[in-house]
Each structure stands twice: as structure tokens, then as C-alpha cells.
Amino acid sequence: MDERRAYPRARGPFDGTRLAALDMDVRIYDLSAGGCFVESIVEVKVGETVQLRIDVPGTEPIQVAGTVVPSTRTLGYAVQFSAYEGDARDRLRQAVTRLTFSRRWT
């Protein structure tokens, strides 16, 4: 794991939806309790707020809001989470831990 990471990450991909006036299906990578990378052909600007619903195996879909942050990757954008619906943060932490641990032993 990269020492700069504040949270463990599950590589993905995970299915997701960017929630907006017109919802759009997206693919989610590098998912953690603090953020993710969203693969998308739609351009967004750093600082823009986005809402996502992420389908994580073993739990109900998780809904979060976050801010687009700088990324070196192309064809998508990085999001730092800032708000979670209900117990989504705890469920997300548990799911990432479970997925990261199970991947090490498979």
C-alpha cells in the first residue's frame, strides 16, 4: 500500500451512478472511505461537487457527496468524499476492509 494513503483502498472496478439532473452510469476505482476515482468521459472541474451512488458488494448501495480534486489520471476524475448518507461511511469502511482482506487471500 502507498504510504501516502490515509485510508485502505479497494481497487475495483465498482458500478456506480453520478447523481445529477441526468443520472449517469460510471465505473469506480480505488475506493476508500475518503474518496475514489471515477472513470467517466464527462469533463468536470476541480472543486466541483458531485454526488455518487456506489454499488459495493455485500452492502446496500452507498450514497456520498464529494469534491473533485486534482488527479494525474485521464478519462475521469478523483473525488474526495465530504458527506455520507446515513451510515454510509461505516458501511463503506467495513466493505473496503472486507474486500481488501479477501483479495489478499484469494
TIKOL-281938 format. One record per residue: residue number from 0; residue in one letter; x, y, z of N, C-alpha, C in turn. Coordinates in pm, whole numbers. Layout:
BEGIN
REC / NUM / a / X / Y / Z / X / Y / Z / X / Y / Z
...
//
This chain:
BEGIN
REC / 0 / m / 84 / -118 / 0 / 0 / 0 / 0 / 89 / 124 / 0
REC / 1 / d / 48 / 225 / -73 / 121 / 351 / -80 / 113 / 420 / 56
REC / 2 / e / 226 / 459 / 111 / 231 / 519 / 244 / 157 / 652 / 252
REC / 3 / r / 134 / 719 / 139 / 64 / 847 / 140 / -86 / 831 / 162
REC / 4 / r / -137 / 714 / 147 / -281 / 691 / 158 / -327 / 697 / 303
REC / 5 / a / -434 / 773 / 325 / -489 / 785 / 461 / -583 / 670 / 493
REC / 6 / y / -641 / 607 / 389 / -739 / 500 / 407 / -702 / 381 / 319
REC / 7 / p / -732 / 259 / 363 / -715 / 144 / 274 / -807 / 158 / 153
REC / 8 / r / -765 / 102 / 42 / -842 / 115 / -82 / -872 / -21 / -144
REC / 9 / a / -991 / -30 / -201 / -1029 / -146 / -281 / -1020 / -104 / -428
REC / 10 / r / -943 / -176 / -503 / -912 / -137 / -642 / -1035 / -125 / -730
REC / 11 / g / -1131 / -218 / -721 / -1247 / -213 / -809 / -1221 / -291 / -936
REC / 12 / p / -1299 / -269 / -1037 / -1398 / -163 / -1052 / -1531 / -196 / -983
REC / 13 / f / -1602 / -90 / -951 / -1736 / -98 / -895 / -1831 / -19 / -984
REC / 14 / d / -1953 / -67 / -996 / -2054 / 8 / -1070 / -2101 / 124 / -984
REC / 15 / g / -2135 / 233 / -1048 / -2185 / 348 / -975 / -2269 / 436 / -1064
REC / 16 / t / -2327 / 538 / -1003 / -2408 / 636 / -1075 / -2371 / 774 / -1025
REC / 17 / r / -2345 / 865 / -1117 / -2330 / 1005 / -1079 / -2470 / 1063 / -1078
REC / 18 / l / -2513 / 1110 / -961 / -2647 / 1162 / -943 / -2649 / 1310 / -979
REC / 19 / a / -2733 / 1345 / -1076 / -2743 / 1483 / -1123 / -2879 / 1498 / -1191
REC / 20 / a / -2899 / 1608 / -1258 / -3025 / 1628 / -1331 / -3050 / 1511 / -1426
REC / 21 / l / -2943 / 1461 / -1485 / -2948 / 1342 / -1569 / -2847 / 1244 / -1513
REC / 22 / d / -2893 / 1141 / -1441 / -2803 / 1044 / -1380 / -2720 / 975 / -1488
REC / 23 / m / -2594 / 944 / -1454 / -2504 / 881 / -1549 / -2432 / 764 / -1484
REC / 24 / d / -2431 / 649 / -1553 / -2356 / 534 / -1504 / -2206 / 562 / -1513
REC / 25 / v / -2132 / 523 / -1410 / -1987 / 542 / -1407 / -1923 / 415 / -1350
REC / 26 / r / -1791 / 405 / -1364 / -1713 / 298 / -1303 / -1627 / 362 / -1196
REC / 27 / i / -1618 / 296 / -1080 / -1545 / 348 / -966 / -1422 / 261 / -941
REC / 28 / y / -1308 / 327 / -918 / -1182 / 258 / -888 / -1120 / 320 / -763
REC / 29 / d / -1026 / 248 / -703 / -952 / 298 / -586 / -1046 / 355 / -480
REC / 30 / l / -1143 / 277 / -442 / -1246 / 319 / -347 / -1195 / 309 / -204
REC / 31 / s / -1217 / 416 / -128 / -1184 / 417 / 14 / -1291 / 496 / 87
REC / 32 / a / -1282 / 500 / 219 / -1376 / 580 / 298 / -1355 / 729 / 276
REC / 33 / g / -1243 / 766 / 214 / -1213 / 908 / 192 / -1236 / 956 / 51
REC / 34 / g / -1250 / 864 / -45 / -1270 / 907 / -182 / -1256 / 794 / -281
REC / 35 / c / -1248 / 831 / -410 / -1239 / 732 / -516 / -1195 / 799 / -646
REC / 36 / f / -1174 / 717 / -747 / -1153 / 766 / -883 / -1274 / 724 / -964
REC / 37 / v / -1330 / 820 / -1038 / -1449 / 794 / -1120 / -1407 / 793 / -1266
REC / 38 / e / -1424 / 678 / -1332 / -1397 / 669 / -1475 / -1520 / 721 / -1548
REC / 39 / s / -1499 / 825 / -1627 / -1612 / 889 / -1696 / -1559 / 969 / -1813
REC / 40 / i / -1639 / 980 / -1919 / -1600 / 1062 / -2033 / -1647 / 1206 / -2017
REC / 41 / v / -1728 / 1231 / -1915 / -1778 / 1366 / -1890 / -1672 / 1447 / -1816
REC / 42 / e / -1645 / 1567 / -1865 / -1547 / 1654 / -1800 / -1607 / 1721 / -1678
REC / 43 / v / -1528 / 1730 / -1574 / -1566 / 1804 / -1454 / -1448 / 1892 / -1416
REC / 44 / k / -1475 / 1993 / -1336 / -1370 / 2085 / -1294 / -1329 / 2058 / -1151
REC / 45 / v / -1201 / 2076 / -1122 / -1154 / 2066 / -985 / -1234 / 2165 / -900
REC / 46 / g / -1280 / 2117 / -785 / -1361 / 2199 / -696 / -1511 / 2178 / -712
REC / 47 / e / -1550 / 2114 / -821 / -1692 / 2086 / -845 / -1742 / 1981 / -744
REC / 48 / t / -1865 / 1996 / -700 / -1926 / 1899 / -609 / -2003 / 1796 / -691
REC / 49 / v / -1986 / 1669 / -657 / -2058 / 1561 / -723 / -2124 / 1472 / -619
REC / 50 / q / -2232 / 1407 / -659 / -2297 / 1308 / -575 / -2290 / 1175 / -648
REC / 51 / l / -2254 / 1071 / -572 / -2239 / 938 / -630 / -2318 / 835 / -551
REC / 52 / r / -2368 / 736 / -622 / -2423 / 615 / -560 / -2333 / 502 / -609
REC / 53 / i / -2274 / 429 / -515 / -2175 / 326 / -548 / -2229 / 191 / -506
REC / 54 / d / -2226 / 95 / -599 / -2268 / -41 / -572 / -2147 / -120 / -523
REC / 55 / v / -2144 / -145 / -393 / -2033 / -218 / -330 / -2084 / -356 / -292
REC / 56 / p / -2014 / -463 / -333 / -2059 / -598 / -298 / -2073 / -616 / -147
REC / 57 / g / -2180 / -683 / -108 / -2201 / -716 / 33 / -2271 / -610 / 115
REC / 58 / t / -2315 / -502 / 52 / -2386 / -397 / 126 / -2482 / -326 / 32
REC / 59 / e / -2574 / -253 / 90 / -2666 / -171 / 9 / -2584 / -65 / -65
REC / 60 / p / -2636 / -12 / -177 / -2564 / 97 / -245 / -2532 / 210 / -147
REC / 61 / i / -2417 / 268 / -166 / -2368 / 373 / -78 / -2375 / 506 / -150
REC / 62 / q / -2438 / 604 / -87 / -2451 / 736 / -147 / -2363 / 836 / -73
REC / 63 / v / -2281 / 908 / -152 / -2187 / 1005 / -97 / -2187 / 1132 / -181
REC / 64 / a / -2139 / 1238 / -121 / -2112 / 1362 / -193 / -1965 / 1392 / -174
REC / 65 / g / -1906 / 1457 / -272 / -1765 / 1489 / -260 / -1725 / 1599 / -356
REC / 66 / t / -1598 / 1636 / -344 / -1541 / 1742 / -425 / -1439 / 1683 / -521
REC / 67 / v / -1442 / 1727 / -645 / -1343 / 1683 / -744 / -1209 / 1745 / -707
REC / 68 / v / -1107 / 1661 / -699 / -972 / 1704 / -663 / -877 / 1673 / -779
REC / 69 / p / -761 / 1737 / -780 / -665 / 1712 / -890 / -625 / 1565 / -899
REC / 70 / s / -604 / 1520 / -1021 / -562 / 1382 / -1046 / -471 / 1380 / -1167
REC / 71 / t / -377 / 1287 / -1169 / -288 / 1273 / -1284 / -346 / 1179 / -1388
REC / 72 / r / -452 / 1110 / -1353 / -514 / 1016 / -1447 / -597 / 1090 / -1552
REC / 73 / t / -617 / 1021 / -1664 / -702 / 1076 / -1768 / -832 / 995 / -1773
REC / 74 / l / -927 / 1040 / -1848 / -1055 / 974 / -1866 / -1128 / 953 / -1733
REC / 75 / g / -1139 / 1060 / -1657 / -1211 / 1052 / -1532 / -1164 / 1159 / -1436
REC / 76 / y / -1202 / 1141 / -1309 / -1169 / 1242 / -1208 / -1166 / 1178 / -1070
REC / 77 / a / -1088 / 1238 / -982 / -1078 / 1192 / -844 / -1176 / 1271 / -758
REC / 78 / v / -1234 / 1203 / -659 / -1331 / 1266 / -570 / -1290 / 1242 / -426
REC / 79 / q / -1290 / 1349 / -348 / -1268 / 1339 / -203 / -1405 / 1352 / -138
REC / 80 / f / -1446 / 1249 / -64 / -1579 / 1249 / -4 / -1588 / 1351 / 109
REC / 81 / s / -1706 / 1415 / 116 / -1727 / 1516 / 220 / -1858 / 1494 / 296
REC / 82 / a / -1950 / 1416 / 240 / -2077 / 1390 / 307 / -2125 / 1249 / 271
REC / 83 / y / -2182 / 1183 / 371 / -2227 / 1046 / 355 / -2373 / 1037 / 396
REC / 84 / e / -2451 / 957 / 324 / -2591 / 938 / 358 / -2602 / 833 / 468
REC / 85 / g / -2663 / 871 / 581 / -2685 / 777 / 690 / -2556 / 716 / 741
REC / 86 / d / -2554 / 582 / 748 / -2436 / 510 / 798 / -2341 / 469 / 685
REC / 87 / a / -2348 / 539 / 574 / -2269 / 501 / 455 / -2119 / 497 / 481
REC / 88 / r / -2068 / 589 / 562 / -1924 / 590 / 587 / -1880 / 462 / 658
REC / 89 / d / -1954 / 420 / 760 / -1920 / 297 / 832 / -1932 / 175 / 741
REC / 90 / r / -2039 / 169 / 663 / -2057 / 56 / 571 / -1947 / 52 / 466
REC / 91 / l / -1907 / 170 / 420 / -1800 / 178 / 321 / -1667 / 131 / 380
REC / 92 / r / -1635 / 175 / 499 / -1512 / 130 / 566 / -1511 / -22 / 583
REC / 93 / q / -1622 / -76 / 629 / -1630 / -221 / 650 / -1615 / -296 / 518
REC / 94 / a / -1682 / -248 / 414 / -1676 / -315 / 284 / -1535 / -311 / 225
REC / 95 / v / -1469 / -196 / 232 / -1334 / -185 / 179 / -1239 / -276 / 256
REC / 96 / t / -1252 / -280 / 387 / -1168 / -369 / 469 / -1191 / -514 / 427
REC / 97 / r / -1318 / -552 / 415 / -1351 / -690 / 376 / -1296 / -722 / 237
REC / 98 / l / -1313 / -633 / 141 / -1268 / -657 / 4 / -1115 / -660 / -5
REC / 99 / t / -1049 / -573 / 68 / -903 / -570 / 69 / -847 / -696 / 131
REC / 100 / f / -904 / -739 / 243 / -857 / -859 / 313 / -882 / -983 / 229
REC / 101 / s / -1001 / -996 / 170 / -1033 / -1117 / 93 / -947 / -1126 / -33
REC / 102 / r / -911 / -1014 / -91 / -826 / -1015 / -211 / -686 / -1066 / -178
REC / 103 / r / -637 / -1038 / -58 / -503 / -1084 / -19 / -497 / -1235 / -9
REC / 104 / w / -609 / -1299 / 19 / -611 / -1444 / 43 / -673 / -1523 / -68
REC / 105 / t / -697 / -1461 / -183 / -756 / -1537 / -295 / -656 / -1556 / -405
//
